[in-house]
Amino acid sequence: MLKTMTASSKAPPPDPTPAHAPATEAARAGGAGQAAEPGGGAARLAADLRAAIGPLVRRLRRFRPDDELTLSQTSVLVRLDREGPATGSELAAGEGVRPQSMAAILGVLHERGLVTRASDPADGRRILVSLSEAGRAGLSGARRERGRRLTQAISDELTPEEQAVLAAALPLLERITRHV
């Protein structure tokens, strides 16, 4: 954001941290106190988090053979694998997408034989979506490839100490994800 400066206003001291540096880089560069600023620290951290995670997700999406599942499809299969059968509405709410978008995702997954649909035994008006055996196999392949790529990047790029920091941050990222 640009600020208009008047002749009597003082310019803030320059930030020693590059604008694109992730939060860990900001801490190393002397910006560790920024997190204590009311609102400002959280906003900076949010921007740094988006800047770090966005490219990671895009790169993982790029490495996908034509017959491999999309990230959205994989996410639905993961949810069904972890949480069990669910309605399309429940899946849409859990994934943070519109019901129409989820219907399209489920249509493709059903067409490919990766999910099954059946009436809810407790309420015949509801249709439950479940992971099929083919869905488990597809999910396993997608997990394996993306996991291999992430494992390689973590091994190649992070020291054991940095890996421990990343591991400690995972519960925090999961909490943020549930809140967003």
C-alpha positions as a Markdown table, in Angstrom:
| # | Residue | x | y | z |
|---|---|---|---|---|
| 1 | Met | 0.0 | 0.0 | 0.0 |
| 2 | Leu | 1.3 | 3.5 | -0.8 |
| 3 | Lys | 1.2 | 6.3 | 1.7 |
| 4 | Thr | 1.3 | 10.0 | 0.7 |
| 5 | Met | 3.9 | 11.8 | 2.7 |
| 6 | Thr | 3.7 | 15.4 | 3.6 |
| 7 | Ala | 6.7 | 17.6 | 4.2 |
| 8 | Ser | 6.2 | 17.4 | 8.0 |
| 9 | Ser | 5.7 | 13.6 | 8.2 |
| 10 | Lys | 8.5 | 11.3 | 9.0 |
| 11 | Ala | 9.2 | 8.2 | 6.8 |
| 12 | Pro | 9.2 | 5.0 | 8.8 |
| 13 | Pro | 12.6 | 3.3 | 9.1 |
| 14 | Pro | 13.3 | 0.9 | 6.2 |
| 15 | Asp | 12.4 | -2.7 | 6.9 |
| 16 | Pro | 15.6 | -4.8 | 6.9 |
| 17 | Thr | 13.5 | -7.8 | 5.7 |
| 18 | Pro | 12.8 | -8.2 | 2.0 |
| 19 | Ala | 9.0 | -8.0 | 1.3 |
| 20 | His | 9.0 | -11.4 | -0.2 |
| 21 | Ala | 10.9 | -13.1 | 2.7 |
| 22 | Pro | 9.0 | -15.7 | 4.5 |
| 23 | Ala | 8.4 | -15.3 | 8.3 |
| 24 | Thr | 11.4 | -17.5 | 9.2 |
| 25 | Glu | 13.6 | -15.3 | 7.0 |
| 26 | Ala | 12.1 | -12.2 | 8.7 |
| 27 | Ala | 13.0 | -13.6 | 12.1 |
| 28 | Arg | 16.6 | -14.2 | 11.0 |
| 29 | Ala | 16.8 | -10.8 | 9.5 |
| 30 | Gly | 16.0 | -9.0 | 12.7 |
| 31 | Gly | 12.2 | -8.7 | 12.2 |
| 32 | Ala | 11.3 | -11.2 | 14.9 |
| 33 | Gly | 9.6 | -8.5 | 17.0 |
| 34 | Gln | 7.1 | -7.9 | 14.3 |
| 35 | Ala | 4.8 | -10.7 | 15.4 |
| 36 | Ala | 4.2 | -8.7 | 18.7 |
| 37 | Glu | 2.6 | -5.8 | 16.8 |
| 38 | Pro | -1.1 | -5.8 | 17.2 |
| 39 | Gly | -2.6 | -6.8 | 13.9 |
| 40 | Gly | 0.4 | -5.8 | 11.9 |
| 41 | Gly | 2.5 | -8.9 | 12.8 |
| 42 | Ala | -0.4 | -11.3 | 12.0 |
| 43 | Ala | -1.0 | -9.5 | 8.7 |
| 44 | Arg | 2.6 | -9.8 | 7.7 |
| 45 | Leu | 2.7 | -13.4 | 8.8 |
| 46 | Ala | -0.4 | -14.1 | 6.8 |
| 47 | Ala | 1.1 | -12.5 | 3.7 |
| 48 | Asp | 4.3 | -14.5 | 4.2 |
| 49 | Leu | 2.4 | -17.7 | 4.6 |
| 50 | Arg | 0.4 | -17.1 | 1.4 |
| 51 | Ala | 3.7 | -16.3 | -0.4 |
| 52 | Ala | 5.3 | -19.5 | 0.8 |
| 53 | Ile | 2.4 | -22.0 | 0.5 |
| 54 | Gly | 0.9 | -20.7 | -2.8 |
| 55 | Pro | 3.9 | -21.5 | -5.0 |
| 56 | Leu | 4.2 | -24.9 | -3.2 |
| 57 | Val | 0.7 | -25.9 | -4.0 |
| 58 | Arg | 1.0 | -24.6 | -7.6 |
| 59 | Arg | 4.2 | -26.6 | -8.1 |
| 60 | Leu | 2.6 | -29.8 | -6.7 |
| 61 | Arg | -0.4 | -29.2 | -9.1 |
| 62 | Arg | 2.0 | -28.8 | -12.1 |
| 63 | Phe | 3.5 | -32.3 | -11.7 |
| 64 | Arg | 0.5 | -34.3 | -12.7 |
| 65 | Pro | 0.2 | -36.8 | -15.5 |
| 66 | Asp | -3.0 | -36.5 | -17.5 |
| 67 | Asp | -4.6 | -39.5 | -15.8 |
| 68 | Glu | -3.7 | -38.4 | -12.3 |
| 69 | Leu | -6.2 | -36.9 | -10.0 |
| 70 | Thr | -6.5 | -33.1 | -9.6 |
| 71 | Leu | -5.7 | -31.6 | -6.3 |
| 72 | Ser | -9.5 | -31.0 | -5.6 |
| 73 | Gln | -10.4 | -34.6 | -6.5 |
| 74 | Thr | -7.6 | -35.9 | -4.3 |
| 75 | Ser | -8.7 | -33.7 | -1.5 |
| 76 | Val | -12.2 | -35.2 | -1.6 |
| 77 | Leu | -10.9 | -38.7 | -1.7 |
| 78 | Val | -8.6 | -37.9 | 1.3 |
| 79 | Arg | -11.6 | -36.6 | 3.2 |
| 80 | Leu | -13.7 | -39.6 | 2.4 |
| 81 | Asp | -10.8 | -41.9 | 3.4 |
| 82 | Arg | -10.3 | -40.1 | 6.8 |
| 83 | Glu | -13.8 | -39.3 | 7.7 |
| 84 | Gly | -15.9 | -42.0 | 6.0 |
| 85 | Pro | -19.0 | -41.6 | 3.9 |
| 86 | Ala | -20.6 | -38.1 | 3.5 |
| 87 | Thr | -23.2 | -36.2 | 1.6 |
| 88 | Gly | -22.2 | -33.9 | -1.2 |
| 89 | Ser | -23.3 | -31.0 | 0.9 |
| 90 | Glu | -21.1 | -32.1 | 3.8 |
| 91 | Leu | -18.1 | -32.5 | 1.4 |
| 92 | Ala | -18.7 | -29.1 | -0.1 |
| 93 | Ala | -18.8 | -27.5 | 3.3 |
| 94 | Gly | -15.7 | -29.4 | 4.5 |
| 95 | Glu | -13.7 | -28.5 | 1.3 |
| 96 | Gly | -14.9 | -24.8 | 1.3 |
| 97 | Val | -16.5 | -25.0 | -2.2 |
| 98 | Arg | -20.0 | -24.4 | -3.5 |
| 99 | Pro | -22.3 | -27.4 | -3.7 |
| 100 | Gln | -22.4 | -27.1 | -7.5 |
| 101 | Ser | -18.6 | -27.3 | -7.7 |
| 102 | Met | -18.6 | -30.4 | -5.4 |
| 103 | Ala | -21.3 | -32.0 | -7.6 |
| 104 | Ala | -19.0 | -31.6 | -10.6 |
| 105 | Ile | -16.0 | -33.1 | -8.7 |
| 106 | Leu | -18.1 | -36.0 | -7.5 |
| 107 | Gly | -19.5 | -36.6 | -11.0 |
| 108 | Val | -16.0 | -37.0 | -12.4 |
| 109 | Leu | -15.0 | -39.2 | -9.4 |
| 110 | His | -18.1 | -41.4 | -9.8 |
| 111 | Glu | -17.7 | -41.6 | -13.6 |
| 112 | Arg | -14.1 | -42.9 | -13.0 |
| 113 | Gly | -15.3 | -45.4 | -10.4 |
| 114 | Leu | -13.4 | -43.8 | -7.6 |
| 115 | Val | -16.5 | -43.1 | -5.4 |
| 116 | Thr | -19.8 | -44.9 | -4.9 |
| 117 | Arg | -23.2 | -43.4 | -4.1 |
| 118 | Ala | -25.8 | -45.0 | -1.9 |
| 119 | Ser | -28.9 | -44.1 | 0.0 |
| 120 | Asp | -28.3 | -43.3 | 3.7 |
| 121 | Pro | -29.7 | -46.2 | 5.7 |
| 122 | Ala | -30.8 | -43.8 | 8.4 |
| 123 | Asp | -32.4 | -41.3 | 6.0 |
| 124 | Gly | -33.3 | -42.6 | 2.6 |
| 125 | Arg | -33.6 | -39.1 | 1.2 |
| 126 | Arg | -29.8 | -38.5 | 1.7 |
| 127 | Ile | -27.2 | -39.9 | -0.7 |
| 128 | Leu | -23.9 | -40.9 | 0.9 |
| 129 | Val | -20.7 | -40.8 | -1.1 |
| 130 | Ser | -18.1 | -43.4 | -0.2 |
| 131 | Leu | -14.6 | -44.2 | -1.4 |
| 132 | Ser | -14.5 | -47.2 | -3.7 |
| 133 | Glu | -11.6 | -49.7 | -3.9 |
| 134 | Ala | -10.5 | -48.0 | -7.1 |
| 135 | Gly | -10.6 | -44.7 | -5.3 |
| 136 | Arg | -8.3 | -46.0 | -2.6 |
| 137 | Ala | -5.9 | -47.1 | -5.2 |
| 138 | Gly | -6.0 | -43.8 | -7.0 |
| 139 | Leu | -5.6 | -41.9 | -3.7 |
| 140 | Ser | -2.6 | -44.1 | -2.9 |
| 141 | Gly | -0.9 | -43.3 | -6.2 |
| 142 | Ala | -1.5 | -39.6 | -5.9 |
| 143 | Arg | -0.3 | -39.6 | -2.3 |
| 144 | Arg | 2.8 | -41.6 | -3.2 |
| 145 | Glu | 3.9 | -39.2 | -6.0 |
| 146 | Arg | 3.2 | -36.0 | -4.1 |
| 147 | Gly | 4.7 | -37.4 | -1.0 |
| 148 | Arg | 7.8 | -38.5 | -2.9 |
| 149 | Arg | 8.2 | -34.9 | -4.3 |
| 150 | Leu | 7.7 | -33.3 | -0.9 |
| 151 | Thr | 10.0 | -35.8 | 0.9 |
| 152 | Gln | 12.8 | -35.1 | -1.7 |
| 153 | Ala | 12.4 | -31.3 | -1.3 |
| 154 | Ile | 12.5 | -31.5 | 2.5 |
| 155 | Ser | 15.5 | -33.8 | 2.5 |
| 156 | Asp | 17.4 | -31.7 | -0.1 |
| 157 | Glu | 16.6 | -28.2 | 1.2 |
| 158 | Leu | 16.1 | -28.4 | 5.0 |
| 159 | Thr | 18.6 | -29.1 | 7.7 |
| 160 | Pro | 17.5 | -31.5 | 10.5 |
| 161 | Glu | 16.8 | -28.5 | 12.7 |
| 162 | Glu | 14.7 | -26.8 | 10.0 |
| 163 | Gln | 12.8 | -30.1 | 9.6 |
| 164 | Ala | 12.0 | -30.1 | 13.3 |
| 165 | Val | 10.7 | -26.5 | 13.1 |
| 166 | Leu | 8.5 | -27.4 | 10.1 |
| 167 | Ala | 7.2 | -30.4 | 12.0 |
| 168 | Ala | 6.4 | -28.3 | 15.1 |
| 169 | Ala | 4.5 | -25.8 | 12.8 |
| 170 | Leu | 2.2 | -28.4 | 11.3 |
| 171 | Pro | -0.4 | -28.4 | 14.1 |
| 172 | Leu | -0.6 | -24.6 | 13.9 |
| 173 | Leu | -1.2 | -24.8 | 10.1 |
| 174 | Glu | -3.9 | -27.4 | 10.7 |
| 175 | Arg | -5.6 | -25.1 | 13.3 |
| 176 | Ile | -5.4 | -22.1 | 10.9 |
| 177 | Thr | -6.9 | -24.2 | 8.1 |
| 178 | Arg | -9.9 | -25.2 | 10.3 |
| 179 | His | -10.4 | -21.5 | 11.1 |
| 180 | Val | -10.3 | -20.1 | 7.6 |
